[in-house]
Amino acid sequence: MTVVPSSTTRHDPHRSAAAARAVLSCPADVQMAVDGAPGVLDGPDAEGTVMQDCGGEPTFSTPLSSDLAVAAAEGRGAVLTLASGLGRPGSPDREVTVSIAGRLVVRGRESCVCCGDPRDVVALEPERVVLGRVGGSATEQVPVDLARFRASEHQLNRGYLQRSVEHANDHHQDELRRAVSTTTGTPLAQVVGVALADLRVDGVEVQWVGTHGADRTVLRFPRAARTTAELGDMLRRQLHHGMC
């Protein structure tokens, strides 16, 4: 589904909300303008700051006392601008932008999964969400209904599924090779490379290259996943327990 704003998207609140959530889950670029605190994502203390979609709320894990964390502690207003990372580079989907205006809040602290260092968790509470297009005019912008944008039905959106595939292919090659070896009976040494090609709520396509050529298979889940946690559990059951 192409998500470039159109007359259809403008008059379909569900579709515009789904499109905006997909971009939030899969941005190619993230920019933030904070009232009275410029460059909160650009300074050296912002290094390692990461963002994820938590129920339609842009949520950041950032080093302790970073400029972003300080701005959140002060409750500053902010506008987040996201460039779409959906689809292939150069495709129409990459023309989409999403702007989210709201107020920064501190959600607590967590430990870094890599090094264990404590980090601040900062969220932007959305007050206004707008779909746009690169180079588009103000008249082409599509306001997004906040309740629909934050609806739980959008958590397994197209962007989340795409990012899950990218993460698995980039960071779990060993687990994927072992999964193919186990399910096909192919010796591990003969499985050269594996890629997830199409992840859906009810299954996933697995492609691999072996010493005797390329092959593919579609794994069906026992039932369609309804949440991100369920999807992760089904991937681990179908592929490898080490998938995250």
PyRosetta script that sets phi, psi and omega in degrees:
from pyrosetta import init, pose_from_sequence

init()
pose = pose_from_sequence("MTVVPSSTTRHDPHRSAAAARAVLSCPADVQMAVDGAPGVLDGPDAEGTVMQDCGGEPTFSTPLSSDLAVAAAEGRGAVLTLASGLGRPGSPDREVTVSIAGRLVVRGRESCVCCGDPRDVVALEPERVVLGRVGGSATEQVPVDLARFRASEHQLNRGYLQRSVEHANDHHQDELRRAVSTTTGTPLAQVVGVALADLRVDGVEVQWVGTHGADRTVLRFPRAARTTAELGDMLRRQLHHGMC")
pose.set_psi(1, 123.1)
pose.set_omega(1, 175.4)
pose.set_phi(2, -77.6)
pose.set_psi(2, 137.4)
pose.set_omega(2, -174.6)
pose.set_phi(3, -112.2)
pose.set_psi(3, 10.4)
pose.set_omega(3, 177.2)
pose.set_phi(4, -57.9)
pose.set_psi(4, 129.8)
pose.set_omega(4, -178.4)
pose.set_phi(5, -54.5)
pose.set_psi(5, 134.0)
pose.set_omega(5, -179.0)
pose.set_phi(6, -144.9)
pose.set_psi(6, 179.2)
pose.set_omega(6, 177.6)
pose.set_phi(7, -62.8)
pose.set_psi(7, -32.6)
pose.set_omega(7, 178.2)
pose.set_phi(8, -65.7)
pose.set_psi(8, -45.4)
pose.set_omega(8, 178.8)
pose.set_phi(9, -63.4)
pose.set_psi(9, -41.8)
pose.set_omega(9, -178.2)
pose.set_phi(10, -58.5)
pose.set_psi(10, -37.1)
pose.set_omega(10, -175.1)
pose.set_phi(11, -98.9)
pose.set_psi(11, 9.8)
pose.set_omega(11, 178.7)
pose.set_phi(12, -126.3)
pose.set_psi(12, 91.3)
pose.set_omega(12, -176.3)
pose.set_phi(13, -57.4)
pose.set_psi(13, -35.7)
pose.set_omega(13, 179.1)
pose.set_phi(14, -65.0)
pose.set_psi(14, -44.7)
pose.set_omega(14, -177.7)
pose.set_phi(15, -67.3)
pose.set_psi(15, -40.6)
pose.set_omega(15, 179.6)
pose.set_phi(16, -66.4)
pose.set_psi(16, -37.2)
pose.set_omega(16, 177.4)
pose.set_phi(17, -66.1)
pose.set_psi(17, -42.9)
pose.set_omega(17, 178.9)
pose.set_phi(18, -62.5)
pose.set_psi(18, -40.6)
pose.set_omega(18, 179.8)
pose.set_phi(19, -65.0)
pose.set_psi(19, -43.8)
pose.set_omega(19, -179.8)
pose.set_phi(20, -64.7)
pose.set_psi(20, -41.4)
pose.set_omega(20, 178.7)
pose.set_phi(21, -65.3)
pose.set_psi(21, -36.4)
pose.set_omega(21, 179.2)
pose.set_phi(22, -62.9)
pose.set_psi(22, -40.3)
pose.set_omega(22, 178.3)
pose.set_phi(23, -69.4)
pose.set_psi(23, -39.4)
pose.set_omega(23, 177.2)
pose.set_phi(24, -59.7)
pose.set_psi(24, -37.1)
pose.set_omega(24, -179.6)
pose.set_phi(25, -78.4)
pose.set_psi(25, -19.6)
pose.set_omega(25, -173.5)
pose.set_phi(26, -141.8)
pose.set_psi(26, 65.1)
pose.set_omega(26, 179.7)
pose.set_phi(27, -84.2)
pose.set_psi(27, 148.3)
pose.set_omega(27, 172.4)
pose.set_phi(28, -91.0)
pose.set_psi(28, -24.4)
pose.set_omega(28, -179.3)
pose.set_phi(29, -152.0)
pose.set_psi(29, 144.4)
pose.set_omega(29, -178.3)
pose.set_phi(30, -129.3)
pose.set_psi(30, 124.2)
pose.set_omega(30, 176.4)
pose.set_phi(31, -127.3)
pose.set_psi(31, 142.4)
pose.set_omega(31, 179.3)
pose.set_phi(32, -134.7)
pose.set_psi(32, 131.2)
pose.set_omega(32, 173.1)
pose.set_phi(33, -109.7)
pose.set_psi(33, 121.3)
pose.set_omega(33, -176.8)
pose.set_phi(34, -113.8)
pose.set_psi(34, 134.6)
pose.set_omega(34, 178.7)
pose.set_phi(35, -57.2)
pose.set_psi(35, 119.9)
pose.set_omega(35, 174.8)
pose.set_phi(36, 71.1)
pose.set_psi(36, 9.5)
pose.set_omega(36, -178.7)
pose.set_phi(37, -146.7)
pose.set_psi(37, 76.1)
pose.set_omega(37, -177.0)
pose.set_phi(38, -70.4)
pose.set_psi(38, 150.5)
pose.set_omega(38, 171.6)
pose.set_phi(39, 70.2)
pose.set_psi(39, 31.4)
pose.set_omega(39, -175.9)
pose.set_phi(40, -68.0)
pose.set_psi(40, -20.8)
pose.set_omega(40, 178.3)
pose.set_phi(41, -102.3)
pose.set_psi(41, 3.9)
pose.set_omega(41, -173.8)
pose.set_phi(42, -106.8)
pose.set_psi(42, -23.2)
pose.set_omega(42, -175.2)
pose.set_phi(43, -74.0)
pose.set_psi(43, 167.1)
pose.set_omega(43, -179.6)
pose.set_phi(44, -62.2)
pose.set_psi(44, -27.6)
pose.set_omega(44, -178.9)
pose.set_phi(45, -76.3)
pose.set_psi(45, -7.4)
pose.set_omega(45, 177.8)
pose.set_phi(46, -91.3)
pose.set_psi(46, -3.4)
pose.set_omega(46, -178.7)
pose.set_phi(47, -59.2)
pose.set_psi(47, 130.9)
pose.set_omega(47, -179.0)
pose.set_phi(48, 89.5)
pose.set_psi(48, -1.5)
pose.set_omega(48, 176.1)
pose.set_phi(49, -69.6)
pose.set_psi(49, 130.9)
pose.set_omega(49, -179.7)
pose.set_phi(50, -127.5)
pose.set_psi(50, 153.5)
pose.set_omega(50, -177.9)
pose.set_phi(51, -123.9)
pose.set_psi(51, 145.0)
pose.set_omega(51, 171.6)
pose.set_phi(52, -142.5)
pose.set_psi(52, 162.1)
pose.set_omega(52, 177.5)
pose.set_phi(53, -87.5)
pose.set_psi(53, 118.4)
pose.set_omega(53, 176.2)
pose.set_phi(54, -117.6)
pose.set_psi(54, 90.5)
pose.set_omega(54, 179.5)
pose.set_phi(55, 63.2)
pose.set_psi(55, 36.8)
pose.set_omega(55, -179.2)
pose.set_phi(56, 83.0)
pose.set_psi(56, 8.8)
pose.set_omega(56, 179.2)
pose.set_phi(57, -114.0)
pose.set_psi(57, 113.3)
pose.set_omega(57, 176.7)
pose.set_phi(58, -60.1)
pose.set_psi(58, 121.8)
pose.set_omega(58, -173.9)
pose.set_phi(59, -126.1)
pose.set_psi(59, 130.5)
pose.set_omega(59, -174.1)
pose.set_phi(60, -114.4)
pose.set_psi(60, 139.2)
pose.set_omega(60, 167.7)
pose.set_phi(61, -104.5)
pose.set_psi(61, 118.7)
pose.set_omega(61, -170.7)
pose.set_phi(62, -136.3)
pose.set_psi(62, 151.8)
pose.set_omega(62, 178.5)
pose.set_phi(63, -55.5)
pose.set_psi(63, 149.0)
pose.set_omega(63, -179.9)
pose.set_phi(64, -54.5)
pose.set_psi(64, 135.2)
pose.set_omega(64, 174.9)
pose.set_phi(65, 60.9)
pose.set_psi(65, 24.1)
pose.set_omega(65, 173.0)
pose.set_phi(66, -66.0)
pose.set_psi(66, 166.8)
pose.set_omega(66, 178.3)
pose.set_phi(67, -57.7)
pose.set_psi(67, -35.8)
pose.set_omega(67, 178.7)
pose.set_phi(68, -66.0)
pose.set_psi(68, -43.1)
pose.set_omega(68, 179.7)
pose.set_phi(69, -64.8)
pose.set_psi(69, -39.5)
pose.set_omega(69, 178.9)
pose.set_phi(70, -65.6)
pose.set_psi(70, -43.7)
pose.set_omega(70, 178.9)
pose.set_phi(71, -61.5)
pose.set_psi(71, -37.2)
pose.set_omega(71, 178.8)
pose.set_phi(72, -69.1)
pose.set_psi(72, -40.3)
pose.set_omega(72, 178.8)
pose.set_phi(73, -62.5)
pose.set_psi(73, -28.3)
pose.set_omega(73, 178.5)
pose.set_phi(74, -88.6)
pose.set_psi(74, -2.7)
pose.set_omega(74, 177.8)
pose.set_phi(75, 66.7)
pose.set_psi(75, 36.6)
pose.set_omega(75, -176.6)
pose.set_phi(76, -75.1)
pose.set_psi(76, 149.9)
pose.set_omega(76, 174.5)
pose.set_phi(77, -76.3)
pose.set_psi(77, 152.7)
pose.set_omega(77, -177.9)
pose.set_phi(78, -153.4)
pose.set_psi(78, 157.0)
pose.set_omega(78, 173.2)
pose.set_phi(79, -125.8)
pose.set_psi(79, 122.8)
pose.set_omega(79, 179.2)
pose.set_phi(80, -102.4)
pose.set_psi(80, 128.6)
pose.set_omega(80, 178.8)
pose.set_phi(81, -117.5)
pose.set_psi(81, 123.9)
pose.set_omega(81, -176.0)
pose.set_phi(82, -116.3)
pose.set_psi(82, 132.8)
pose.set_omega(82, 170.9)
pose.set_phi(83, -96.8)
pose.set_psi(83, 137.7)
pose.set_omega(83, -174.8)
pose.set_phi(84, -65.9)
pose.set_psi(84, 137.2)
pose.set_omega(84, 171.5)
pose.set_phi(85, -109.6)
pose.set_psi(85, 12.3)
pose.set_omega(85, -177.3)
pose.set_phi(86, -71.5)
pose.set_psi(86, 146.3)
pose.set_omega(86, 174.8)
pose.set_phi(87, 67.6)
pose.set_psi(87, -162.1)
pose.set_omega(87, -178.5)
pose.set_phi(88, -87.1)
pose.set_psi(88, 149.2)
pose.set_omega(88, 174.3)
pose.set_phi(89, -55.2)
pose.set_psi(89, 134.8)
pose.set_omega(89, -179.5)
pose.set_phi(90, 89.9)
pose.set_psi(90, -8.6)
pose.set_omega(90, 179.1)
pose.set_phi(91, -78.6)
pose.set_psi(91, 160.9)
pose.set_omega(91, 179.0)
pose.set_phi(92, -56.4)
pose.set_psi(92, -31.5)
pose.set_omega(92, -179.9)
pose.set_phi(93, -61.0)
pose.set_psi(93, -26.4)
pose.set_omega(93, -179.3)
pose.set_phi(94, -76.5)
pose.set_psi(94, -5.9)
pose.set_omega(94, 178.0)
pose.set_phi(95, -82.9)
pose.set_psi(95, -10.5)
pose.set_omega(95, -173.7)
pose.set_phi(96, -78.5)
pose.set_psi(96, 141.6)
pose.set_omega(96, 171.7)
pose.set_phi(97, -127.0)
pose.set_psi(97, 154.0)
pose.set_omega(97, 174.9)
pose.set_phi(98, -132.0)
pose.set_psi(98, 130.7)
pose.set_omega(98, 175.4)
pose.set_phi(99, -113.7)
pose.set_psi(99, 130.5)
pose.set_omega(99, -179.8)
pose.set_phi(100, -124.8)
pose.set_psi(100, 117.1)
pose.set_omega(100, 178.5)
pose.set_phi(101, -106.0)
pose.set_psi(101, 141.5)
pose.set_omega(101, 179.6)
pose.set_phi(102, 178.7)
pose.set_psi(102, -154.4)
pose.set_omega(102, -177.8)
pose.set_phi(103, -124.4)
pose.set_psi(103, 137.7)
pose.set_omega(103, 179.1)
pose.set_phi(104, -78.4)
pose.set_psi(104, 138.9)
pose.set_omega(104, 177.7)
pose.set_phi(105, -138.3)
pose.set_psi(105, 152.9)
pose.set_omega(105, 174.5)
pose.set_phi(106, -91.2)
pose.set_psi(106, 126.9)
pose.set_omega(106, -179.2)
pose.set_phi(107, -98.3)
pose.set_psi(107, -9.6)
pose.set_omega(107, 179.6)
pose.set_phi(108, 137.0)
pose.set_psi(108, -154.8)
pose.set_omega(108, 179.3)
pose.set_phi(109, -133.1)
pose.set_psi(109, 157.0)
pose.set_omega(109, 176.8)
pose.set_phi(110, -145.6)
pose.set_psi(110, 170.3)
pose.set_omega(110, 177.0)
pose.set_phi(111, -103.8)
pose.set_psi(111, 137.7)
pose.set_omega(111, 177.8)
pose.set_phi(112, -61.9)
pose.set_psi(112, 132.2)
pose.set_omega(112, -178.3)
pose.set_phi(113, -69.7)
pose.set_psi(113, -20.2)
pose.set_omega(113, -177.8)
pose.set_phi(114, -88.3)
pose.set_psi(114, -47.4)
pose.set_omega(114, -172.8)
pose.set_phi(115, -118.1)
pose.set_psi(115, -10.9)
pose.set_omega(115, 179.8)
pose.set_phi(116, 84.0)
pose.set_psi(116, -2.4)
pose.set_omega(116, -179.6)
pose.set_phi(117, -65.8)
pose.set_psi(117, 141.9)
pose.set_omega(117, 177.6)
pose.set_phi(118, -69.4)
pose.set_psi(118, 146.0)
pose.set_omega(118, -179.3)
pose.set_phi(119, -139.5)
pose.set_psi(119, 150.4)
pose.set_omega(119, 174.8)
pose.set_phi(120, -83.2)
pose.set_psi(120, 142.7)
pose.set_omega(120, 174.7)
pose.set_phi(121, -107.7)
pose.set_psi(121, 118.3)
pose.set_omega(121, -175.7)
pose.set_phi(122, -119.9)
pose.set_psi(122, 138.0)
pose.set_omega(122, 178.3)
pose.set_phi(123, -125.4)
pose.set_psi(123, 152.9)
pose.set_omega(123, 171.8)
pose.set_phi(124, -106.1)
pose.set_psi(124, 111.8)
pose.set_omega(124, 179.1)
pose.set_phi(125, -78.3)
pose.set_psi(125, 111.6)
pose.set_omega(125, -174.3)
pose.set_phi(126, -66.7)
pose.set_psi(126, 133.0)
pose.set_omega(126, 172.5)
pose.set_phi(127, -115.8)
pose.set_psi(127, -22.3)
pose.set_omega(127, 178.6)
pose.set_phi(128, -154.4)
pose.set_psi(128, 133.3)
pose.set_omega(128, 179.2)
pose.set_phi(129, -128.2)
pose.set_psi(129, 133.6)
pose.set_omega(129, -177.6)
pose.set_phi(130, -134.3)
pose.set_psi(130, 131.8)
pose.set_omega(130, 171.3)
pose.set_phi(131, -88.9)
pose.set_psi(131, 138.6)
pose.set_omega(131, 177.8)
pose.set_phi(132, -142.7)
pose.set_psi(132, -170.5)
pose.set_omega(132, -179.5)
pose.set_phi(133, -138.7)
pose.set_psi(133, 141.0)
pose.set_omega(133, 178.7)
pose.set_phi(134, -55.6)
pose.set_psi(134, 123.6)
pose.set_omega(134, -179.5)
pose.set_phi(135, 78.0)
pose.set_psi(135, 2.6)
pose.set_omega(135, -178.1)
pose.set_phi(136, -78.7)
pose.set_psi(136, 161.0)
pose.set_omega(136, 179.6)
pose.set_phi(137, -89.2)
pose.set_psi(137, 169.7)
pose.set_omega(137, 179.7)
pose.set_phi(138, -61.8)
pose.set_psi(138, -30.2)
pose.set_omega(138, -178.7)
pose.set_phi(139, -71.0)
pose.set_psi(139, -16.9)
pose.set_omega(139, 179.4)
pose.set_phi(140, -89.4)
pose.set_psi(140, -5.6)
pose.set_omega(140, -179.4)
pose.set_phi(141, -73.1)
pose.set_psi(141, 144.5)
pose.set_omega(141, -177.6)
pose.set_phi(142, -119.3)
pose.set_psi(142, 110.6)
pose.set_omega(142, 174.5)
pose.set_phi(143, -63.2)
pose.set_psi(143, 140.3)
pose.set_omega(143, -177.9)
pose.set_phi(144, -110.7)
pose.set_psi(144, 131.4)
pose.set_omega(144, 178.1)
pose.set_phi(145, -64.5)
pose.set_psi(145, 124.8)
pose.set_omega(145, -174.1)
pose.set_phi(146, -64.0)
pose.set_psi(146, -42.5)
pose.set_omega(146, -179.1)
pose.set_phi(147, -62.9)
pose.set_psi(147, -42.8)
pose.set_omega(147, 178.2)
pose.set_phi(148, -67.2)
pose.set_psi(148, -39.0)
pose.set_omega(148, -179.7)
pose.set_phi(149, -60.1)
pose.set_psi(149, -37.7)
pose.set_omega(149, -176.3)
pose.set_phi(150, -93.4)
pose.set_psi(150, 3.8)
pose.set_omega(150, -177.5)
pose.set_phi(151, -63.4)
pose.set_psi(151, 141.6)
pose.set_omega(151, -177.5)
pose.set_phi(152, -65.2)
pose.set_psi(152, -22.2)
pose.set_omega(152, -179.4)
pose.set_phi(153, -63.8)
pose.set_psi(153, -16.2)
pose.set_omega(153, -178.4)
pose.set_phi(154, -96.4)
pose.set_psi(154, 4.9)
pose.set_omega(154, -176.3)
pose.set_phi(155, -67.7)
pose.set_psi(155, -32.3)
pose.set_omega(155, 175.9)
pose.set_phi(156, -96.5)
pose.set_psi(156, 56.0)
pose.set_omega(156, -176.9)
pose.set_phi(157, -80.6)
pose.set_psi(157, 171.3)
pose.set_omega(157, -177.2)
pose.set_phi(158, -57.5)
pose.set_psi(158, -40.5)
pose.set_omega(158, -179.9)
pose.set_phi(159, -66.1)
pose.set_psi(159, -40.4)
pose.set_omega(159, 178.7)
pose.set_phi(160, -62.8)
pose.set_psi(160, -43.2)
pose.set_omega(160, 179.7)
pose.set_phi(161, -64.1)
pose.set_psi(161, -40.5)
pose.set_omega(161, 178.5)
pose.set_phi(162, -64.1)
pose.set_psi(162, -45.8)
pose.set_omega(162, -179.9)
pose.set_phi(163, -64.6)
pose.set_psi(163, -34.0)
pose.set_omega(163, 178.1)
pose.set_phi(164, -63.8)
pose.set_psi(164, -41.5)
pose.set_omega(164, 177.2)
pose.set_phi(165, -64.1)
pose.set_psi(165, -45.8)
pose.set_omega(165, -179.4)
pose.set_phi(166, -61.5)
pose.set_psi(166, -42.0)
pose.set_omega(166, 179.6)
pose.set_phi(167, -63.6)
pose.set_psi(167, -46.3)
pose.set_omega(167, -179.2)
pose.set_phi(168, -61.6)
pose.set_psi(168, -44.2)
pose.set_omega(168, -177.8)
pose.set_phi(169, -68.7)
pose.set_psi(169, -33.4)
pose.set_omega(169, -176.9)
pose.set_phi(170, -84.5)
pose.set_psi(170, -30.5)
pose.set_omega(170, -169.8)
pose.set_phi(171, -121.6)
pose.set_psi(171, -3.7)
pose.set_omega(171, -176.3)
pose.set_phi(172, -131.3)
pose.set_psi(172, 37.9)
pose.set_omega(172, -178.6)
pose.set_phi(173, -63.1)
pose.set_psi(173, -40.0)
pose.set_omega(173, 179.5)
pose.set_phi(174, -62.2)
pose.set_psi(174, -45.0)
pose.set_omega(174, 179.9)
pose.set_phi(175, -64.3)
pose.set_psi(175, -38.9)
pose.set_omega(175, 179.7)
pose.set_phi(176, -67.0)
pose.set_psi(176, -40.8)
pose.set_omega(176, 178.3)
pose.set_phi(177, -62.9)
pose.set_psi(177, -41.8)
pose.set_omega(177, 179.1)
pose.set_phi(178, -66.0)
pose.set_psi(178, -37.4)
pose.set_omega(178, 179.3)
pose.set_phi(179, -63.3)
pose.set_psi(179, -45.3)
pose.set_omega(179, 178.7)
pose.set_phi(180, -64.3)
pose.set_psi(180, -41.9)
pose.set_omega(180, 178.8)
pose.set_phi(181, -59.4)
pose.set_psi(181, -44.2)
pose.set_omega(181, -177.6)
pose.set_phi(182, -69.0)
pose.set_psi(182, -45.7)
pose.set_omega(182, -174.5)
pose.set_phi(183, -75.5)
pose.set_psi(183, -25.3)
pose.set_omega(183, -177.2)
pose.set_phi(184, -105.6)
pose.set_psi(184, -12.5)
pose.set_omega(184, -177.3)
pose.set_phi(185, 76.8)
pose.set_psi(185, 13.9)
pose.set_omega(185, 178.6)
pose.set_phi(186, -83.6)
pose.set_psi(186, 131.1)
pose.set_omega(186, 177.0)
pose.set_phi(187, -54.2)
pose.set_psi(187, 137.4)
pose.set_omega(187, -175.7)
pose.set_phi(188, -54.5)
pose.set_psi(188, -38.6)
pose.set_omega(188, -178.1)
pose.set_phi(189, -63.7)
pose.set_psi(189, -20.7)
pose.set_omega(189, -179.3)
pose.set_phi(190, -92.4)
pose.set_psi(190, -4.2)
pose.set_omega(190, 176.4)
pose.set_phi(191, -94.2)
pose.set_psi(191, 103.7)
pose.set_omega(191, -172.7)
pose.set_phi(192, -78.6)
pose.set_psi(192, -46.5)
pose.set_omega(192, -178.0)
pose.set_phi(193, -157.6)
pose.set_psi(193, 149.2)
pose.set_omega(193, -177.1)
pose.set_phi(194, -133.8)
pose.set_psi(194, 146.1)
pose.set_omega(194, 175.6)
pose.set_phi(195, -144.6)
pose.set_psi(195, 136.7)
pose.set_omega(195, 167.5)
pose.set_phi(196, -78.2)
pose.set_psi(196, 131.5)
pose.set_omega(196, -174.7)
pose.set_phi(197, -110.2)
pose.set_psi(197, -29.9)
pose.set_omega(197, -175.3)
pose.set_phi(198, -151.7)
pose.set_psi(198, 103.2)
pose.set_omega(198, 179.3)
pose.set_phi(199, -101.1)
pose.set_psi(199, 127.2)
pose.set_omega(199, 176.6)
pose.set_phi(200, -127.4)
pose.set_psi(200, 173.3)
pose.set_omega(200, -178.6)
pose.set_phi(201, -69.4)
pose.set_psi(201, -17.6)
pose.set_omega(201, -177.4)
pose.set_phi(202, -114.1)
pose.set_psi(202, 5.9)
pose.set_omega(202, 178.8)
pose.set_phi(203, 170.6)
pose.set_psi(203, 178.2)
pose.set_omega(203, -177.9)
pose.set_phi(204, -146.8)
pose.set_psi(204, 141.3)
pose.set_omega(204, 174.6)
pose.set_phi(205, -93.2)
pose.set_psi(205, 130.9)
pose.set_omega(205, 179.5)
pose.set_phi(206, -116.0)
pose.set_psi(206, 127.1)
pose.set_omega(206, 177.1)
pose.set_phi(207, -116.5)
pose.set_psi(207, 142.5)
pose.set_omega(207, 177.8)
pose.set_phi(208, -148.7)
pose.set_psi(208, 159.8)
pose.set_omega(208, 177.2)
pose.set_phi(209, -119.2)
pose.set_psi(209, 127.7)
pose.set_omega(209, 177.1)
pose.set_phi(210, -117.2)
pose.set_psi(210, -178.6)
pose.set_omega(210, -179.4)
pose.set_phi(211, -67.7)
pose.set_psi(211, -15.1)
pose.set_omega(211, -179.2)
pose.set_phi(212, -109.0)
pose.set_psi(212, 11.8)
pose.set_omega(212, 177.5)
pose.set_phi(213, 125.6)
pose.set_psi(213, -168.5)
pose.set_omega(213, -176.8)
pose.set_phi(214, -102.3)
pose.set_psi(214, 153.2)
pose.set_omega(214, 179.0)
pose.set_phi(215, -152.7)
pose.set_psi(215, 171.7)
pose.set_omega(215, -179.9)
pose.set_phi(216, -153.5)
pose.set_psi(216, 158.1)
pose.set_omega(216, 173.9)
pose.set_phi(217, -152.9)
pose.set_psi(217, 156.5)
pose.set_omega(217, 176.7)
pose.set_phi(218, -113.9)
pose.set_psi(218, 122.8)
pose.set_omega(218, 178.1)
pose.set_phi(219, -98.9)
pose.set_psi(219, 125.1)
pose.set_omega(219, 179.6)
pose.set_phi(220, -97.7)
pose.set_psi(220, 134.3)
pose.set_omega(220, 176.5)
pose.set_phi(221, -77.9)
pose.set_psi(221, 155.9)
pose.set_omega(221, 178.6)
pose.set_phi(222, -57.4)
pose.set_psi(222, -31.8)
pose.set_omega(222, 176.0)
pose.set_phi(223, -157.0)
pose.set_psi(223, 166.0)
pose.set_omega(223, -179.3)
pose.set_phi(224, -69.6)
pose.set_psi(224, 133.6)
pose.set_omega(224, 177.2)
pose.set_phi(225, -69.1)
pose.set_psi(225, 143.0)
pose.set_omega(225, -179.7)
pose.set_phi(226, -110.2)
pose.set_psi(226, -19.2)
pose.set_omega(226, -178.7)
pose.set_phi(227, -135.8)
pose.set_psi(227, 166.0)
pose.set_omega(227, 177.4)
pose.set_phi(228, -64.0)
pose.set_psi(228, -35.0)
pose.set_omega(228, 178.8)
pose.set_phi(229, -65.1)
pose.set_psi(229, -42.5)
pose.set_omega(229, 178.3)
pose.set_phi(230, -63.9)
pose.set_psi(230, -40.3)
pose.set_omega(230, 179.6)
pose.set_phi(231, -62.9)
pose.set_psi(231, -44.6)
pose.set_omega(231, 178.5)
pose.set_phi(232, -61.5)
pose.set_psi(232, -40.8)
pose.set_omega(232, 179.6)
pose.set_phi(233, -64.6)
pose.set_psi(233, -41.3)
pose.set_omega(233, -180.0)
pose.set_phi(234, -67.8)
pose.set_psi(234, -36.6)
pose.set_omega(234, 176.5)
pose.set_phi(235, -64.1)
pose.set_psi(235, -41.2)
pose.set_omega(235, 179.0)
pose.set_phi(236, -66.3)
pose.set_psi(236, -38.7)
pose.set_omega(236, 179.4)
pose.set_phi(237, -68.3)
pose.set_psi(237, -40.0)
pose.set_omega(237, -176.5)
pose.set_phi(238, -80.8)
pose.set_psi(238, -30.4)
pose.set_omega(238, -173.4)
pose.set_phi(239, -112.9)
pose.set_psi(239, -73.6)
pose.set_omega(239, -174.5)
pose.set_phi(240, -158.1)
pose.set_psi(240, 139.3)
pose.set_omega(240, -177.6)
pose.set_phi(241, -65.1)
pose.set_psi(241, -16.5)
pose.set_omega(241, -179.0)
pose.set_phi(242, -85.2)
pose.set_psi(242, -1.7)
pose.set_omega(242, 178.5)
pose.set_phi(243, -69.0)
pose.set_psi(243, 141.3)
pose.set_omega(243, 177.8)
pose.set_phi(244, -131.2)
pose.dump_pdb("model.pdb")
